[in-house]
Amino acid sequence: MFFFISLVGFGQEDDWAEFAEEYIEELTTEEDGTTGLYEELMEMHRHPLDINRAQKTDLMRMPFLTEEQADSILSLVKKSHGLLSMGELMFVKNLYHKERKYLALFFFCSSESGPYRRKHVPDSLKNSRTNSVFADEAKGLRTDLSVTMGVPLYKREGIKSHTQEELERNPNCQYLGNNVSTTLRYRSSLNNRLLWGLTAQKDEGEPFAAKGNGLYDSYSAFVMGKGYGPVKKWIVGDFTAHFGLGLTIGSSGADPMSVLATMSPRQAGFTAHTATDEALFLRGGAIDITLGKINIKTFGSWRKLDATLKGDSISTIITNGYHRTPLEMNKRHNISALQGGVSVGADLGVVQLGVNAALTHYNTPYCKPTAFYRKYYFQGSNFGNYSLTYSTQKGALKLWGETATSQQGGLAALHRLQYAPHHKMIVNLLHRYYSKHYLATSAQSYRTGSRIQNEHGVMLGISLEPVKHWVVKSYLDVAHFPFAVYASNNPKNSVSAMLQMEYIPYNTTTWLLRYKLRSRPDDNSAGHPDSKVQHTLKGQWRYSGKVWKLTSTIDFTLLSQPDKEKTSGWMVSQKASVSVTKATRLGMAGAVFHTDSYAEALRLYEPILLYSGGYPACYYHGGRLSASVQHTMGPLSMAVKYALTHYTNRDTIGTGLRQYNGSTLQDILIQVALRF
């Protein structure tokens, strides 16, 4: 059996690894990777808020909290005139061990000691609990700086040298840069009210300080402030926006697991862009203002994008951010997008209402689509989306909804009805209707298709604690696609279902069993409607002690595709980490896997180092082994991870410039982080 470390830090960071292990899959989609919410939670974990200064919107960003729990926390803070320690959350009757443990990852108490706490509060003030103790947030300048470098110990085809004659014949046969990838992250905050940061990245194969790159290939920066008076927040630089339920512009979870993971829809507002993504963000300025019961959010953005052009028109906007070859460099920043939006909301007590608008103008128009399933895709240069949002609550029943239209016509509507009589029973019923004519350049919300278009469906999800120590989660989603979709030129249905049972006999131990069904449209070779159906089964045991963290997992998958024999795959994985000393943590992990093809690839979650979590795909026949070590010396921490993936039935890995002529891949990841 192999082993692996889940490594992002020490002490409290072990709880972060546990939180990530539990929530990362539910906040991740196969199509889009991690959602904006997960990125926000990581940043909030690195820059926690004072629980005594937290607003309801801050607490509602936590996917594991209900609105009632958030209200109870705020009520305790108000009645106590501020908490003296996070331990006082035990007095919140409807808040349980797991929620209290996870809250400590994102909030601190200003009277406690620690890197983001007040260093000293006089005992006389503590005892009196006067408001003056908690009137100011933690003072001073706080800084995080980290550099992460990935070094493959092998050469892909794109890294190999070619003669000048070969390059003249085919300039795209070789990458412009070396095989090292590196990321620089810098974050600072002043008095916990002004925050700024910079992210710079170079992917494998991209040039460093050459070919037009000023050191790194991409940069992202922001300055964000918590306002005074009516100004709640402002951002200048790179940011993301979310209005309503995401039908005009958004970044919320896209699948049923994200609904089960979050107690309420994603909070509307602006967030600094802190990820390494090079496409799905805005660049400009945004402000959030509250005037009594009225809230106004508005933004403006102008930025350049990568695109594949067909003549003088856009064929496809490229979002992978790769600039490794002359061809990819020629597509770099060859179009621009001007965007703006406004959201006005009103809290009327019984009901909350809002109107939203988002506009986009490209300096180059989209060309007319040629593929049949793209018949109703983007055409032209100007796009606009307008919506009405509404929410209300009656006892245990809550309703959130958004109805939107686009400039080109078409209607989109999303409604989520929740019944939550208590924390042990939460039922969600979600309905969406997205017409084939609805077009939105930046919409991101619940769906089972590839975009907010051409879909009509219903999802029923439930989270239940039927008896002590047992948690059951399940969903059933049925959708209809009235027009053609990728891989099917016929109207078609899709079905997704999941049943998960957790047994938690102790706070340190969790047993999990999960079954998933996924059926997607896929025409057969004769062009007749058919489906691609996949079954997956996961069994897992997790132990989280003070010294050891262990996770044992078994995965199975069975895939049925038109005109093909059924294929299958399995994977056995083990992760472990241990605190050798207060300053040093070691661990290993590994997996043995066996699949018939890439189509049955199984995902192995590896938190790895800070900001470097991922879902490496395990496919064909082989094994993966990794070992990590992290050591902290005061404000400085250093970490190294070694990973080896070996295939027993492959002598070449990858294709094209990503091809490697061998059966073993070895990588080293190095990270140095400074916090002061």
N, C-alpha and C positions, 0 to 999 in steps of 0.2 A: 504494500500500500504506500502511496506517495503522500506528501504533506505540503501544506502551504500556509503562509502567514498573511493575515489580514492586517495591514500595517498602515496606520495613519497617525500614530502618535502614542502617547502613554496615558495611563490613568483613565481620565474621562474619554480619551480618544478610543479606548477599547469599547466604550458604549457607543461611540460613533460608528465603529466597525459593525457592531451588532445592529444598530439602526439601519445602516446601509444594506446589510445582509437581508434584513426583513423587508425594507421598502424599495430598494433599488429596482428590483424586477417589476414591482407594481407601478413605479414611476418611469418605466422605460418601455418604449415600443420598438418592435422589430424594424419598422420603417424609419423612425425618426431618432432613435437613440434616446438618451436621457432628455427629459422635458425641462423646460425652463424652471419649473418648481424645484427639481432636484438641484440644479445649479444654484438657485437662490438659497436653498437650505444649507448647502456647503459653505457659501459665503457667510451666511448668518451664523453658522457654527464657528467659523473662524473669527467673526466679529460679533460676539453675543451682545444682547441688549439687557439693560437693567430691568428686572422684573417690576420694580417699583415705578418705572417710567413707561412701561409698555402700554400700548393702546390695544384696543380690541382687534384692529386690523393686523397687528403684529402677531397676536396669539392665533388668529384664524389662518395664518399662513402655515401653521403646524397641521400636517395631514391627519394626525392622530387625535386631534382635539375636536370635540363637538362645540357648538355655540354655547350650550348651557355650561360646559366646563370652563370656557373662556370667561363667561359672565361671572361664574363663581370665583374664579381667580381674581378678577378685577374687584369684586365685592370684598374679598378678604383683604386685599391690599388697601382698599379705601377705609374699611372699618378699623384696620390695625395702624392706619397712618404710615404705612410702609412696612414691608417684611424685614426682619433682621437676618434671616437666613432662608435658603431655598427649602430647608427642612420643614419650615412652617406650612408648606403646601400640603402636608399631611392633614391639616385641618380642613381642607377642601373635601367634603364628604363624597362627591361624585368623581374624585380624581384618584386613580389607582397607581400601583407601584410602577408599572411600565410607563405611564404618562409622566409621572414625576421624574423618573430616570431620564427620559428623553427630553423633557423640558430643560433639564440642566445642561443639555448640549447647546442650547440656543439662548438661554437667559442666565443672568447672574444676579446676585443680591448685592447692592451697593455697600452694605456694611460688612461684607465678608472679605477675606484676603484673597489675593490671586492676581494674575496678570491683567485682568480687566476689571478688578474690583477696587473700591476705595481702600487705600492703604491703612487709614486709621480713622476711626470714629470714636470720640470720647464716650466713655461709659455713661456719663450723665445724660448725654444726648440719646444714646441707645435706649436707656431706660425710659426716658420721657417720650420717645418716639415722636419728637416734634417734626413738623413738616420740613423744617430747614435742613434736617439731615439728608432728606431725599429730594430736596428741591433741585440740586445740581447733579448732573451725571458725572461719571468718572472723568477726572480731569487729565489733561496731558495729551501728548502725541504718541500714538501707537502705530507701529510699523510691522508689516510682514513682507519678507522678500524671499523668494525661492527660485531656484534654477533646477530644471529637470532635463536630463540628457539621456537619450536612448541610443545605444550603440549595438547594431547587429554584428555578430561575429561571422558573417557570411556575406557573399556578394550576389545580388540579383543581376539579371541581364542588363538592367538600366545603369548599373554602377560600373560595369566592365568598360575598359578603355577601347576606343576604336581609332583606326587610322584616319588621317585627314581626308583621304579619298573616300572612305566609307561614310564619314560624316557629311561630305559634300553630296553623296548620292542619297543619303537618308539622314538628315540632321536630327530626326526624332528617334534615332536608335540608341541614344545615350542620354542619361539625365544630365542636367546642367550643374548639379551639385553633388556633394558626397552623401554617404548613407547614414549620416548622423542626424537625428532629430533633436531639437532642443526647444524648451519653453521657459520664458522668463515671466514671473508674476511679481508685481509690486503693488502693495495695498497700504494705505495710511489712513488714519482717522484722527481728528482733533476734537477733543472733548466729546467724542461720540456723537457729534452733530454735523461735522464736515468730513466727508470721505472722498478719497481720490485713489486712482489706481491705473496701472498700465499692464497690459498683457502683450507679449511678443512671442512669435512662434516661427520656427522653420521646420517643415516636414522633411522626411527622408527624400533625398533626391533634389531638393530645392537649393539654389545657390545661397551662400552666406557671404554678405559683403561683396557681392559680385553680380553681374548681369542686371544691373539696375536696382538691386536690393540694398537698402541702407542697413547693413547687418542682417536683420531678420526679414523674412518674406512678408509677414503681416504684423500689424500693430493695432491695438485697440486700447483706448483710454477714456476715462470718465472723471468728472467731478460731480459729487452729489451732496446736497445739503438738506438737513431737516430744517424746515422753515420756522419762522416765528409768526404768531398771530394767525391770519387766515391761510398762510402758505404752509402746507403740510410737507411738501417735498419738491425739490427741483433738481434737475440733472442736465448737465452739459457734456456732450461727448457721445459715447456709444451706450445705447440702452435698448430695452425691450418694452413693449406696451401690451396691455391686455385690457380690452373693454368688454363689459358684459360677460357673456359666456364664450366669447372668442369668435363670433361669426363675422365681425367686421375686421378686427385685428386682435390677435391673441397668441398665447403660448401654453395652453392648458393640455392636460393629458388626453390622449386620443383613443383609448381603448377601455374595455370594462374593468380591467385591473386597476386603472387609475381612479375610477369611480369608487371601487371598494376601498381603496387606500385612503381616500380623502373624505372627510366627514361633510364637507361642503364644497361647492364649486370654487375654483381659484379666485382669489381676491383681485378685483380690478385695480389697475394702477401701473406705475412705471418702476422698472428695476434696472440697475446698472448692468451692462453686458460684461460679464466676467469670464465667460467661457472662451475656448479657442475656436469656436465656430466662426467662419469668415463670411457668412452670408445672411443668416437669419437674425438680423438686428437692425436698428435704426441709428443714424448718426446725425446729431443736431442738438436739439434742446427740448425739454419737457417740464411742465409745471403742474402741480396738484394743489388746488385752492378750495377751501371750505368756508362758506359764508352762511352761518346758521345751519339750516337744514338742507342747504344747497351745496353740492360738490361739483367742481369744474376741473376737468383734466384736459389738457391740450398739448400737442407736440408738433414739431416740424423737423423734417429730416431730408438731407440730400447726401447721396453716396453713390460711388461707382460699383458696378457689379461685373461679374464674368458672364459671358454669354457665347453660345454658338450661333453665328450669324449665317443666314441664308440670303446672299445678296446684301441688301441694305435693311434686312428685317431680322428680328429675333426668332430663332428656331427654338432654342432652349436656354433658360437661365441656369448656369452651373453653380452648384452650392457646395462642392467638395473642397474648394479652396486650394487645389493642387496647382503648382506652377513649376513643374519639373522638367519640361521639354520646351523647345521653341514653339511647338504647336499650342501647348497650354499657356505659354507666355503671351502668345498673340491674342488669346481670348481673355487675357487679364484686364479687368477694368475697362472693357471696350463699350460699355453702355452706362448710363446713369439713371437714377431713380429719384424723383422728387415726391416726398410723401408728407401728408399732414392729417391731423385728426383732432376731434374734440368730443368729449363725453360730458354730459350734464345730467346729474342725478339728484333726486330729491327724496328725503326720508319723510314720508307722510304718516309715520306711525304704524298703521295697519298694513300699509303697502309701501314698497320702495320702487320708484320709477326712474327710468333713465333713457335718454336719447343719445345715440352715438353716430358718428360719421367718420369715415376714413377714406382718403383720396390718394391716388397714385398716378404719377405721370412718368412714363419712360421717354427718354429723348430719341429712342429708336422703336418703331412699331413692331409688334408681333406679326409674323407672316401667317398666311392662311394655312391651317393644319392640313396634312395630306392623309394621315392614318385615319381610318373610319372611327375608331374609338375616341379620337381627339377632335371630332367634328365640332364640339361645343366648347373647346378650349379657348384660351385667350386670343384675341385678335385686336389690333389697333394699339394705341398708346395711352389712352386714358381710362381709368377704372375707378369706380366709386362704390362705396357700400354704406348703407344707412340702416339703423336698427332701433328698435324699442325694447328695453329690458324691464323686467318686473319681477318682484319677489314678495312673498307674504308668508305668514305663519299663523297657524291656529292650533294651539296645543302641541301635540307631537307631530303634526303635519306641517311640512314646509314645501313651498313651491318656488322654483326659480325658472325663469323663462326668457327667451330672446327670439324676436321675429325680425328678420332682416330682408332687405332687397338690394340688388346691385344695379349699377348704372345701365348695364346691358339688359336688364330685366331679370326675371327669375326670383324665386322666393326661397328663403331658408328659415327654418324654425327649429328650436331646440328647447325641450322642457324636461325638467328633472323634478319629480315628486318624491319626497322622502318621508317615511314614517319611522320615527325613533322615539318610542315611549320611554326607553332608558338605554344605557350604554350597552346592555346585553342583547339588544335587538335593534337592528337598523336595516330598513328595507328601502331600496331605491328603484323607482320606475322611471326610465328615461326614454323619451320619444324624440326622434329627429326626422325632419323632412327637408332634403336639399334637392331642389329641382335641377335638371340638367342644364338650365340656362343661367344658374347662379354662378357668378365669378367673383372671387375675392383673392387679391394678390397676397395678403398676409394673414388670412384667417387660419386659426389653429384651434380646433375643438374636437369634441367626441366624434368619432367616425370609425367605420371598418374598412372603407375604401381608401384610395390614395389621396383624396382631396375632399373639401367641403362642396360636393357637387354630385348629382345623379345618385342619390341614396335615400331610402325611406326605411326606417327600422325602429325596433323596440328592444330595449334591454331591461331585464329584471334582475336585480342583484340583492343579495341578503347577507348580512353578517350577524351571526347568532351565537350566543353562549347558552346552550340548552341545559347543561349541568356544570357544576364546578369543575374547573381545570380544562374544559373542552371549548374550543372555538370552531365554528363551522362557517365557511364563506363559500358562496356559490353565485353563479350568474348564468343567464341564458340570453343570448342576443340573436335576433333574427332580422335580417336586412334584405331588401329587394333593390336591385339596380335596374331601373326601367330602360336605360340605354346601354350600349356596349361599354365594356371595360377592357382593360389590358388583359390579353389572353382569352377574351371571349367577346365575340361580336353579337351575342344574343342577350336579351334581357335575362337576368339570372338572380338567384337567391344565394345568400350566405348564412351560415350558422356558426356561432361560437358558443361554447359552454365550458364551465369549470366547476369542479367540486373540490374543496380543500378542507381538510380536517386537521386541527392542531390539538395536541394534548400537552398541557403545560402543568405537570405535577408539582414543579418547584419554580421559583423565580429564575433559577439558573439553567433549567432544562426544558427543551421544546422538542416534541416529536411532530412531524408533519407528513401528510400524505395528500398529494394533489393529482387530479386527473383533468386533462384539457382536451377538448375537441375543437377542431377548426376546419371548416369546409368553405372553400373559395371557388368562384367560377373559373373554369378552364376547359375550353372546347377541345374535342378530340380531333384526330387527324382529318376526319371527314367534315369538320366544321360544325358538327352538331353540339348542342350544349351539354356540358358535363361538369364534373367538379373535381377539385384536388382536395383530398380529405386527409387530415393528419391527427393522430391520437398521440398524446404524450402522458407519461406517468412519472411522478417524482416522489421518492421517499427520502426523508431527511431527519437527522438528529443533530440538535445544536446544544452545546454546553457552554455556558459563559460564567466561569468562576473568576476569582480575584487574580489568579495567576495564569490559568490555562483558558484558552478559547478554542473549542473544537467544533468542527462541522463535518458530518459524514453524509454523503448524498449518493443515491442511485437514481439514474434517469433511463427511461425507455421511450422509444418513439416508433410509430408505425405509420407509413405513408402510402396512400393510394393515389395514383395519377392516371389520367386517360391514356389508353394505348400502351401502358407499361405494367410490368409485374409489380406487386407490392414490395416495398423495400422497408428496411427497419434499421434501428441503431440502438446502442446502449452506451452508458458511461458510468463509471464508478469513480467518485472523487472524494478526497479527504483534505481538510484544511486544519491547521493548528498553529497557534501562536502562544508564546510563553514569555513572561517577564523574567529575565535572568537577574537583573538588578533594577533599581529605580530608574536607571538611566539607559538601560539596554534591553531591547526586545528582539527575540529571534523567532523564526518560524519557517515552516516549509509547507508545501502543498503539492498535490499532484492528482492526475486523473489518468485512467485507462479508458479508451473509447474504441468503439467499433461500429462504423456505419457503412451502409452499402454505397452511398454517394454523398456529394455535398448537400443534396436536397434535404437530408436528414440531420444536418449539422446540429449539435447540441451545444448550448451556451454554458460556459463556466464563469460565474461572477468572481472577479478578482479585484478587490479594492486597491491592492498594491500600495503605492505611495500616495502622498497627499495630492489631490486633484487628478490622480492618474488611474481611477477605477475604470473597469471595462468589462466587456463580455466577449472574450476570445471564442471563436467558433472552433469546435472540436469535431472533425469529420474524417472519413476513411478509417484506417486501422492504425492505432498508435497510442502514444502516451504523452503526457505533459508533466514536467517537473519544474518546480521553482523554489528558490530559497531567498530569504530576505533578512536583513539585519538593519536595525536603526539604533543610533546612539545619540543621546542628548547631553550637551554640555552647556548649561545655563541657557542663554538665548539661542544657541546654535544647535541645530540637529542635522545629522547626516544619515543617509540611508542608501543602501545598495540592494538591488534585486537581480538575481540571475534566473533566467528561464530557459528551458530546453523543451522543444517539441520534436518528437521522433515518429516517423511514419514507417510502418513495417511493410506496406504494400505500395509505396510510391518511391520512385527514384528521381522525380522532378516535382517541384512544388510551385504552384502559381502558373500564370500564363503571361505572354508578352514581355514587357520590360520588368514585370514583377516575378518572372520565372527564376527559380533557383534550381540548378542541376545537382540535386542531392536529396537525402531523406531526413536530414536533421537540421533544425533551426535553433540557433543559440543567440540569446539577446541579453544585454546588460542594461539596466536602468539605474542611473545615479541621480540622487537629489540632495541638494544642500539648501537648508531653510534657516532663515534668521528672523527672530521675533523679538522686538524690544519696544 
